[in-house]
Amino acid sequence: MAKLEPSPRVTIFNACYNGSFHEPGYVAGYHIFNDGRTVVTQGNTVNVLQDKWAEQLIGLLYMGARIGFWCACL
């Protein structure tokens, strides 16, 4: 994964621990801290409800909403 250069501007990880920045080799870090074009990753650091829709209201980003506002709406 360290050699990947992902291109999506926003990457959403809908699984537990993908955003666990305190663990070595966390998945979200490979997407945002590399030579790719990803600007934002949204991941979870602990167990989460799997029935929560992480992509709900994602159309707000297309309409110009800030990513922090979108995350607050989740």
Secondary structure as GFF3:
##gff-version 3
##sequence-region A 1 74
A	DSSP	beta_strand	10	12	.	.	.	ID=ss1
A	DSSP	alpha_helix	27	32	.	.	.	ID=ss2
A	DSSP	beta_strand	40	42	.	.	.	ID=ss3
A	DSSP	alpha_helix	59	62	.	.	.	ID=ss4
A	DSSP	alpha_helix	67	73	.	.	.	ID=ss5
###
